[in-house]
């Protein structure tokens, strides 16, 4: 959720989302400071994350209204996410999902 909120806020401020991947890139504090500098409105990081969450919910509601299928039906993952463990990083030797049932359960939780 934290990285999702971060990307939504960066995109909403029309900043490059790839700054998220730069070491020591924009933090929530930086984003908050930029927002306050642009709007002149003082806010908190908690409020900014709440705004990001609302943007995410509105995006999902728009997709449900505009597409011919449920958005969850478009949300599919390559089989390798369940089979191939990651070679490096914090999740080394882990897969994104335990099995297909785990993926569908996670997807259901996301779209409830």
Backbone as CSV, one residue per row, in Angstrom:
resi,resn,N_x,N_y,N_z,CA_x,CA_y,CA_z,C_x,C_y,C_z
1,UNK,0.813,-1.198,0.000,0.000,0.000,0.000,0.856,1.262,0.000
2,UNK,1.967,1.213,0.717,2.803,2.407,0.806,3.337,2.797,-0.569
3,UNK,3.840,1.822,-1.327,4.385,2.158,-2.644,3.267,2.579,-3.595
4,UNK,2.081,1.987,-3.449,0.933,2.388,-4.275,0.565,3.833,-3.983
5,UNK,0.466,4.195,-2.713,0.158,5.574,-2.335,1.214,6.526,-2.880
6,UNK,2.464,6.121,-2.768,3.575,6.953,-3.234,3.449,7.223,-4.728
7,UNK,3.237,6.172,-5.525,3.129,6.344,-6.980,1.927,7.203,-7.351
8,UNK,0.817,7.010,-6.670,-0.381,7.808,-6.963,-0.107,9.283,-6.701
9,UNK,0.524,9.601,-5.575,0.817,11.003,-5.254,1.803,11.602,-6.247
10,UNK,2.832,10.848,-6.610,3.811,11.336,-7.587,3.122,11.608,-8.921
11,UNK,2.284,10.671,-9.369,1.555,10.870,-10.626,0.592,12.045,-10.537
12,UNK,-0.066,12.215,-9.410,-1.027,13.302,-9.253,-0.365,14.668,-9.295
13,UNK,0.870,14.731,-8.869,1.618,15.993,-8.917,2.356,16.163,-10.245
14,UNK,2.081,15.257,-11.181,2.672,15.257,-12.516,4.198,15.240,-12.431
15,UNK,4.692,14.376,-11.565,6.125,14.148,-11.422,6.436,12.797,-12.060
16,UNK,7.660,12.543,-12.374,8.053,11.282,-12.987,7.969,10.150,-11.969
17,UNK,7.171,9.139,-12.270,6.991,8.022,-11.345,8.287,7.232,-11.164
18,UNK,9.208,7.320,-12.115,10.449,6.571,-11.998,11.346,7.098,-10.884
19,UNK,11.047,8.293,-10.353,11.834,8.791,-9.225,11.660,7.897,-8.004
20,UNK,10.595,7.099,-7.975,10.366,6.164,-6.874,11.497,5.143,-6.789
21,UNK,12.059,4.794,-7.938,13.063,3.738,-7.990,14.489,4.248,-7.813
22,UNK,14.663,5.549,-7.768,15.989,6.123,-7.577,16.326,6.065,-6.094
23,UNK,17.523,5.618,-5.784,17.938,5.573,-4.384,17.843,6.976,-3.806
24,UNK,17.240,7.075,-2.633,16.994,8.366,-1.981,16.105,9.269,-2.830
25,UNK,15.156,8.666,-3.572,14.206,9.447,-4.376,13.248,10.206,-3.480
26,UNK,12.196,10.734,-4.050,11.237,11.520,-3.292,10.579,10.689,-2.196
27,UNK,10.590,11.210,-0.993,9.926,10.562,0.142,8.531,11.172,0.293
28,UNK,7.723,10.599,1.188,6.424,11.202,1.467,6.585,12.623,1.982
29,UNK,7.639,12.848,2.766,7.894,14.194,3.282,8.174,15.157,2.129
30,UNK,8.968,14.712,1.147,9.262,15.550,-0.019,7.989,15.869,-0.798
31,UNK,7.170,14.841,-1.008,5.929,15.024,-1.753,5.021,16.002,-1.023
32,UNK,4.944,15.870,0.282,4.124,16.772,1.089,4.624,18.210,0.955
33,UNK,5.919,18.392,1.004,6.502,19.729,0.886,6.228,20.330,-0.493
34,UNK,6.334,19.497,-1.539,6.048,19.966,-2.900,4.580,20.375,-3.010
35,UNK,3.690,19.544,-2.478,2.254,19.843,-2.505,1.969,21.165,-1.807
36,UNK,2.533,21.355,-0.629,2.318,22.596,0.111,2.879,23.792,-0.646
37,UNK,4.031,23.601,-1.310,4.620,24.690,-2.087,3.769,25.072,-3.290
38,UNK,3.141,24.089,-3.922,2.304,24.353,-5.099,0.966,24.963,-4.716
39,UNK,0.328,24.415,-3.696,-1.043,24.817,-3.353,-1.123,25.860,-2.249
40,UNK,-0.089,25.946,-1.427,-0.141,26.826,-0.273,-0.981,26.260,0.863
41,UNK,-1.413,25.011,0.723,-2.262,24.358,1.717,-1.407,23.448,2.586
42,UNK,-1.444,23.681,3.900,-0.704,22.821,4.828,-1.482,21.523,5.013
43,UNK,-0.789,20.415,4.965,-1.425,19.111,5.163,-0.447,18.176,5.853
44,UNK,-0.905,16.989,6.163,-0.057,15.996,6.808,0.160,14.835,5.841
45,UNK,1.168,14.051,6.144,1.429,12.871,5.318,0.257,11.895,5.410
46,UNK,-0.322,11.779,6.592,-1.482,10.902,6.773,-2.621,11.344,5.844
47,UNK,-2.867,12.643,5.765,-3.920,13.173,4.898,-3.567,12.927,3.423
48,UNK,-2.293,13.108,3.070,-1.861,12.864,1.692,-2.099,11.405,1.306
49,UNK,-1.795,10.499,2.213,-2.012,9.076,1.926,-3.499,8.762,1.829
50,UNK,-4.316,9.453,2.597,-5.762,9.300,2.507,-6.257,9.766,1.134
51,UNK,-5.709,10.860,0.653,-6.048,11.362,-0.686,-5.650,10.333,-1.736
52,UNK,-4.457,9.760,-1.601,-3.997,8.737,-2.550,-4.942,7.547,-2.549
53,UNK,-5.380,7.137,-1.372,-6.315,6.018,-1.268,-7.636,6.339,-1.979
54,UNK,-8.122,7.556,-1.807,-9.357,7.967,-2.479,-9.197,7.982,-3.992
55,UNK,-8.040,8.413,-4.479,-7.775,8.389,-5.919,-7.822,6.957,-6.429
56,UNK,-7.204,6.042,-5.673,-7.211,4.632,-6.055,-8.643,4.094,-6.111
57,UNK,-9.450,4.405,-5.105,-10.841,3.931,-5.081,-11.652,4.505,-6.236
58,UNK,-11.485,5.789,-6.523,-12.209,6.399,-7.640,-11.794,5.793,-8.976
59,UNK,-10.518,5.475,-9.123,-10.042,4.825,-10.340,-10.715,3.466,-10.513
60,UNK,-10.780,2.712,-9.425,-11.436,1.400,-9.483,-12.913,1.533,-9.817
61,UNK,-13.607,2.501,-9.206,-15.029,2.708,-9.484,-15.255,3.112,-10.943
62,UNK,-14.386,3.974,-11.463,-14.473,4.367,-12.872,-14.327,3.142,-13.761
63,UNK,-13.344,2.317,-13.481,-13.122,1.125,-14.299,-14.309,0.174,-14.250
64,UNK,-14.920,0.032,-13.091,-16.097,-0.831,-12.986,-17.250,-0.296,-13.819
65,UNK,-17.391,1.015,-13.849,-18.495,1.618,-14.598,-18.258,1.562,-16.108
66,UNK,-17.027,1.729,-16.540,-16.743,1.926,-17.959,-16.398,0.666,-18.752
67,UNK,-15.985,-0.397,-18.092,-15.548,-1.575,-18.841,-16.618,-2.644,-18.847
68,UNK,-16.556,-3.495,-19.873,-17.590,-4.505,-20.050,-17.449,-5.691,-19.105
69,UNK,-16.287,-5.845,-18.486,-16.085,-6.920,-17.513,-15.663,-6.301,-16.196
70,UNK,-15.714,-7.104,-15.153,-15.212,-6.644,-13.863,-13.715,-6.367,-14.000
71,UNK,-13.211,-5.292,-13.372,-11.777,-5.007,-13.452,-10.913,-6.176,-12.991
72,UNK,-11.400,-6.943,-12.027,-10.605,-8.071,-11.541,-10.335,-9.091,-12.639
73,UNK,-11.219,-9.174,-13.616,-11.026,-10.123,-14.713,-9.878,-9.707,-15.625
74,UNK,-9.532,-8.431,-15.625,-8.388,-7.952,-16.397,-7.084,-8.135,-15.634
75,UNK,-7.192,-8.329,-14.344,-6.025,-8.434,-13.480,-5.549,-9.880,-13.452
76,UNK,-4.671,-10.199,-14.376,-4.113,-11.548,-14.438,-2.600,-11.451,-14.276
77,UNK,-1.998,-12.527,-13.845,-0.556,-12.552,-13.620,0.070,-13.659,-14.450
78,UNK,1.297,-13.454,-14.905,1.993,-14.533,-15.600,2.195,-15.724,-14.662
79,UNK,2.156,-16.902,-15.204,2.322,-18.121,-14.425,3.643,-18.115,-13.656
80,UNK,4.662,-17.462,-14.211,5.980,-17.454,-13.553,5.938,-16.783,-12.182
81,UNK,4.956,-15.884,-11.942,4.844,-15.246,-10.621,4.510,-16.253,-9.533
82,UNK,3.968,-17.392,-9.941,3.642,-18.433,-8.973,4.693,-19.539,-8.956
83,UNK,5.490,-19.603,-10.005,6.429,-20.721,-10.152,7.893,-20.333,-9.925
84,UNK,8.311,-19.179,-10.445,9.733,-18.807,-10.425,10.059,-17.919,-9.228
85,UNK,10.906,-18.383,-8.318,11.295,-17.541,-7.187,12.173,-16.377,-7.656
86,UNK,12.104,-15.277,-6.928,12.925,-14.122,-7.265,14.396,-14.438,-6.991
87,UNK,15.298,-14.020,-7.884,16.712,-14.376,-7.730,17.472,-13.509,-6.728
88,UNK,16.990,-12.288,-6.477,17.714,-11.371,-5.586,16.738,-10.537,-4.781
89,UNK,17.276,-9.726,-3.884,16.469,-8.766,-3.132,15.906,-9.330,-1.841
90,UNK,15.068,-8.516,-1.190,14.486,-8.902,0.095,13.649,-10.163,0.000
91,UNK,13.029,-10.371,-1.146,12.147,-11.539,-1.324,12.848,-12.655,-2.092
92,UNK,14.175,-12.700,-1.998,14.940,-13.727,-2.700,14.392,-15.116,-2.363
93,UNK,14.268,-15.935,-3.381,13.768,-17.313,-3.293,12.278,-17.400,-2.971
94,UNK,11.559,-16.294,-3.043,10.115,-16.299,-2.809,9.386,-16.079,-4.131
95,UNK,8.157,-16.553,-4.196,7.301,-16.272,-5.347,6.255,-15.251,-4.926
96,UNK,5.645,-14.599,-5.906,4.637,-13.587,-5.597,3.421,-14.205,-4.929
97,UNK,3.080,-15.416,-5.342,1.916,-16.107,-4.783,2.290,-17.553,-4.521
98,UNK,1.682,-18.141,-3.526,1.969,-19.531,-3.162,1.492,-20.461,-4.267
99,UNK,0.297,-20.196,-4.764,-0.279,-21.000,-5.845,-1.395,-20.179,-6.489
100,UNK,-2.073,-20.770,-7.447,-3.126,-20.050,-8.152,-4.278,-19.664,-7.223
101,UNK,-4.611,-20.537,-6.293,-5.677,-20.253,-5.325,-5.320,-19.019,-4.488
102,UNK,-4.050,-18.903,-4.091,-3.576,-17.757,-3.329,-3.716,-16.468,-4.147
103,UNK,-3.379,-16.542,-5.438,-3.515,-15.375,-6.309,-4.964,-14.917,-6.365
104,UNK,-5.880,-15.857,-6.614,-7.296,-15.487,-6.725,-7.848,-14.960,-5.399
105,UNK,-7.409,-15.521,-4.294,-7.845,-15.026,-2.983,-7.336,-13.605,-2.760
106,UNK,-6.083,-13.333,-3.125,-5.508,-11.993,-2.988,-6.227,-11.005,-3.889
107,UNK,-6.521,-11.430,-5.105,-7.216,-10.560,-6.065,-8.625,-10.239,-5.557
108,UNK,-9.295,-11.220,-5.003,-10.634,-11.001,-4.461,-10.596,-9.981,-3.331
109,UNK,-9.595,-10.092,-2.446,-9.465,-9.128,-1.355,-9.244,-7.715,-1.881
110,UNK,-8.492,-7.590,-2.978,-8.192,-6.291,-3.556,-9.447,-5.617,-4.101
111,UNK,-10.337,-6.413,-4.701,-11.503,-5.843,-5.362,-12.787,-5.891,-4.541
112,UNK,-12.690,-6.233,-3.281,-13.905,-6.263,-2.439,-14.278,-4.857,-2.043
